[in-house]
Amino acid sequence: MSARDALGAASNLDWLFSLQRFGVKPGLGPIRALLTELGSPDERLRCVLVAGTNGKGSVARVLAASLMKAGERVGLYTSPHLQRLGERVQVDLAPEPHERMEELIGRVRPAAERHGNTFFEVVTAAALLRFAEAGVAWAVLEVGLGGRLDATNAVRPELSVITSVALDHTAVLGATLEEIAFEKAGVMRPGVPLISGVTEPRPAGVIARRAAEVGAGLTVYGKDFWGEDARLAWEGTSFTWRHPGAASDGVRVASGLVGRHQVANLTLALEAGCRLGVGLEEALDAVRHARWPGRLESFWLQGRRVVLDGAHNPAAARALAAAITELTGEAAVLVFGASADKDVAGVVAALAPVARRTVVTHAVHSPRAMAPLDLAALLPGATVADDPGAALEAALGLSRPGETVVVAGSLFLVGEARDRLTGDAGEDRPRWQ
């Protein structure tokens, strides 16, 4: 059997994951051609685009939950997944099972092979097809990379959100905050409201100028609405949400999401929900019960609190370090692994000072992972572990009951560590994206 015939005989998910090696190809032509051939499922949906460097998954998740509380049927599309592909495609916050993802990808595959679509384009099209056929009222789509040329930007949103701008994916999006902000501003549409959480002056200026040029009505965190008086605990975060439509003394909000950085994310989701007609009590209830795996998520293991957080760029690492410092003073052990194409030194500089000891490892299924010995060169004195399971065992030996172990640096690493903490099988496939 030829290599081509062997690939054709493979499962649809095997074929899909094989596309990862071709990487990302920015541009909307191929995804638009694919969606047209599939019958334009995106045109049957009311869509929200959520872009940003950090926080966009949290905002998308909470907004989807808010719309559900309002009685709507909701599709949620996020990336990457932690443990299973179906996490990316959720109807009413239920991840799609393996069998349905196999069937969906099989339906998209013939057209995708003709158009030469990428892994992310295929999954995006499959999600939109699933949402249209499920009859969802709203599709909340987390933008994958940037915004202007991301596959999700092929849809026509009725609301856009930009959570934050920080240095990440600089080889594709640009080396400055202004360049990255311009790419993320590509989710704007004339006459379509934009809610922005970008507060740093230079990228905020780019967002404001582009909104004025495009004709997108702009609402800004810190100016038109904000959160204050935040209180943190491992059980979640509470704060006062203030905006012109609230009572003069504001609205007290409680959430299961942890960290001061979540205050901005949660208020963005609240503002977005209210803009789409979600009632105040429904929105507050959604925020109260929302969870987002792998983001300052706690487990208990032999008396230690094990915290999973996919902080993979310096801005996210600083937010994690701040939360650890405030909640527990320091981590007894940091279990660290990172993709080699990230600003690993910047992430290490933020996280190393809040950890007493460090264990370095790698996500076994990620070819992008930096070798543990190379990480050890950045973290003198670190213990080297061959895989996440061995790293957790080493962390137990370096800590005492009642102390905190933090697993961070890569969402791929967090996913594999979560497999071991939950007892789930996960996916035995290479993880490039």
N, C-alpha and C positions, 0 to 999 in steps of 0.2 A: 504493500500500500504506500502510495506517495505521501509526502509530508502534507500536501494540500488535501488529499483524501482523508488522512488521519485527522486533520483539523476539522473537516466537515463532519466526521463521525463523532467528534467530541460533543459533550453536552453543551447546551447553549451558554451556561455559566462558565464552563471552561473556555469557550470561545471568547466570551466577554472579558474575562480576566486576562486572556492573552493579549488583548488590545492595549493593556496598560503600558507595555514596553514601548509603544509608539508615542507616549507622552501626551502633552496638551498642545492643541493647535488653535490658538486664539482666532476667532472669526465666527460670524453668524451664518455665512452662506451654507455650509454643510448641514447644520442643525435645522435651518429653515427648510432646506430641501427634504430632509428626512421627515420633518413634521408634516409637510405638505403631502408627501406620499402616504403617510399614515392617516390622512383625512383631517389634518389640522385639529387635533384634540385640544390644543391650547386655546382655540377660539371658542370652545364651549365652557371655558373656565373664567372665573373672576380671580385675578392673581394679585399677590403681594410679593414684591421682591425685597429681600433683606440682604444688603451688602455690608461690608466692613471687614477690617482686619481681624479684630477679636470681638466676641460677644454676639455675633450674628446668629449662631445656633441657639443660644439661650433666648434671644428675642423671638426668633421664629417659633421655637417650641412653646413659649408662653403665649404668644399671640394666637397660635393654633388652638391652645387650650381655652383661651378666652372666647374665641368664636364658637367652640363647641359648647361652652357653658351658655352661650346665647341661643343654643338650639340649632346651630348650623352643622352641616356635614362638611368636614374639613380634610383636605389633603395636605400633608407636610412632607417636604422634600429637603433633606439635609445631607451634608457630606463632611468628612468621610464617615464611614461606619466604624464602630468599635469592634464588634464581634461578628456580625453577620450582615450581608449585603442588604437584606430586607429592612434593616433599620433606616435606610435612606428613603424608603418609600412607605409612608404611613397614611392610612385612612382612619380618621378619628383616633389618631395616636396609637394605632395597632400596627406594628411592623409587619410587612408582607412575609408570609412563610416562604421557605425555600422553593416549594413546588410552584407557587404562583410566580416567583421571580424567574424561574426556569421557563415557564410558559410565556411570560411577558417578553423576555429577552428573545425567545424564539420567534415571536411575532414581529419584533422590530428588526431582527437580524437580516433577513433578505434585503430589505431596503438599505440598511446600514452598510452592508457589504458593497452594494452598488455605489453608495455615496462616499465610502471611505471614512465613515464616522469614527470618532474616538470613543474610548471607554466612557468618559463623562457624558458625551453627547448621547450615547446609546441609553445610559441609565436615565438621563434627563427625559428623553423621549418616552421611555417606558413608564416613567412616573406620570407624565402628563397624560399618556394613554390610559393608564390605570385610573387616574383621578376623573377623567372625563367619563369613563364607562361606569365608575362608581357613583356618578351623579353628585360629586361634591359641589357645594356652593362656593367655597373659597379654596384656592390652592396657595399655600404659603411656601415660598421657594427661597431657600438659602442660596445665595450666589456662591459659586465655587471659587472663582479666581478673578479678582478685580471687579469687573462689572460691565464695562463698555463692550467687550468682546466675549464675555462668558456665555456659555450655551443657554443659561437660564434667561438671559436678556433678549432671547428671541420672542418671549411672550410680551403682551401688552398689559402692564400692571395698572391697577386702579389706585395703588398706593405704593410708594417706595420708602425704604428705610435705609439709612447708612449709619452703622453703629459707631465706628471708630476708624481712625487711620493711623497705622504704625508701619515701621519698616518690616516687610516680609515679602517673599517672592520677588525680590528686587531685580532679578535677571529678566523677569517678564514684565513687571509692572512699573519699573523705574527705580532709580536710586535715591530719590528724594520724596519727602512727604507730599510735596505739591504734585509730583508726577503720579503718585499712587492715588491721591485724592481725585485727580482728573479721571483716572480709570474708573474709580468707584462711582463718580458722578455720572457715568454713562447709563446708570439705571433710571435717570430722570426722564420724564416725558412732559411735553407741553400740557399745561392745565392739570397735571396729576400731582397731588400733594406729595411732598417729601418731608419726612421727619428725620432730623439729623442729630446724632449724638457726638459729632466731631467738635471738640472744644479747643484744641491746640490752634493758635492763631493762623499759622500759615496754611495748613490744609483746610481749616474752616473758611478762610478767605476764598480758596478755590471753589469750595462747595457753594458758597453764597454767590459768587460771580457766575458760576455755571447755572445755578437755579434762576438767576435773573435773566441770563441769556436764553435759556430754554423756555422760560415761562412756567416753571414749576413752583407752586406755592410752598414756601419753606417755613418749617417750624423747628426751632433749635433748642436742644437741651442746654440748660444754664441761663437761658434768656426767656423763653416762652413757657418753660416748665422745668422742674428740677426735683431732686430728692435731697433731703437734709436730715440731720439728727439720726444718723444710721447707728444701729446697734447690732453687733455680730455675736453669733454663737455657732457652735458646730451644728446645731439643729436648723439654722437658717439666719436670715437677715431681716430686720425691720427698719422702717424709715418713714419719714413724712413726705408725702408727694404733694407738691404745690404746683398749681397752674391756674390761669385766670378763671377757668370754669369751676374750680373747686371752692369749698367754703373758705373763709378768710383764714381759718386756723389750719387749713390743709387736711389731708386724708392720711390716716395711719395705715401703712401697708406692712404685711408680714408675708415672708416667703420662705420656702424650704431651700432656696438657692443660697449659697454661702459666699460672702466676700463683699467688701465695699464696692468693688468694680461692678457688682451686680445691681447696685442701686440705679445707675444710669441705664443698664440694660432693661431692668424691670419697668422703669418709667417710660422708656421708649415703647415697650410692649403695651403698657397701659394706654398711652396716648394713641398708639396705632389702633388698639381695640376700640377705644371710644370713638375714633374717627370713622370706624367701620360700623358703628351702631351698637356696640356691646355696652350693656348697662354697667353702671359703676359696681354694683354688688357682684354681678357676674364676673367682671374683670378681676376684682379683688379676690374672689373665691378661686379663680383660675391661678392667680399668682400664688396664693396660699398653698395650693396643692401641687404646683409644678415641680418637676424634677428633671434633671438633665445629666444623664450618666457620664462619668469621666471628667466632671468639672467640680473640683473640690468635693468629691463624693467619698463618704467614709464607709469603711468596713471594719469589723473587729476580727482580729486574727491572734489567737493565743494571748488575749489580754492587751494587745497593742491596737491602737487606732491606725489603720492603714488608709491614707488619703490618696485618691487617684485624681490627677489633674493633668490634662494634655497640654500644659504650657510649653509651646514650641517656638516662641519668638521672645525677644527680650521684654517687650511690653507685657505679654501674658505672664512671663516669669516674674516680673516685678510685682504684678498684682497677686500672684500666688505667694510670693515671699512676704508681702505685706499682710496677707491673711494669716499665714503661719505665725508671723511675729506677734500679731495681735491676739490670736486665739490660744497659742500655746507657748509663746516665747521663742522656741526653736524646735526643729525636728530632730529626734534622736538619730534618724538615718534618712538620707535621701537616696532612693533608688533611681538612677538616672540613665536614660538612653535617648539618643537623638538621631534624626536624619542628617546625613553628612552634608546635605545641601543647604542646611539652615545656618543661622548665625549662632553656632554652638557656643563659641566663646562668650557671646553676649548673654546667652541663657545661663551659662555656668556662673558668670559674674554676678547675676542676680540671685541665684539659688544657693550657691555654695556657702555664703555667709550665714544662712539660717539653718544649716545642718551641722550637727556635731560629727557625724561620720557619713561617708558616701560609699555606695555600691554602684559600680557601673556595669551595664549590660547592654543588650540590644533586642529589638523585636525580631524574633527568629524568622518570621515570614516576610520581613521587609528588606528587599535588596538595597534600599536607600540608607539603611541604618549604618551609622559610623561604628567601626569595630571597637569593642570594649577596651582593647589595649590602647587605641588612639585616644579614647575618652580619658583613660587613666593618666595620659600624659598631661591633660589639662587639669586633672584633679589629683595632685600628689597625695599618696597615702590611701587612695581609694581601693576598696576590695573589688576584684574583677570576678564577675559571674557569667557563665556561659549562656544563660537564658533567664527569662523573667521568673520562672519557678525557683531556680537556684538563687537568684537575687533576693527573692522574698525570704528564703531560708537563711541566707546570710544576714539579712536585716534583722530577723528574729534573734539571731545570735549576738548581734551588736546592740540590741536594745533590751529594755526591761518592761514587764507588764505596766500598763498605765502610760507608756510613752507613745510618741507619734512617729510613724514611718510614712514618708511621702514618696510616691511614685510619679515621676514627671519627666517632661522633655520631649515626648512624642506620643501622639494619639495612638499610633500603632503599638507602642510599648504598653500604654494604658489598656488597650483592648486585650492584649495577651495576658497581662497581669489580672485583668478582670475575669478572664476565662478561669484562671486558677482560683480566684477568690469566690466565684459563683459556682464553680464546678461544671460550667458549660463547656461544650466541645469546641466552639468557635469554628473558624473556617481554615482548612489546610490548603490555602492558596497564597501565592505571592502577593504582597501588598505594596504596590507602587503609589496608589492614589487612595 
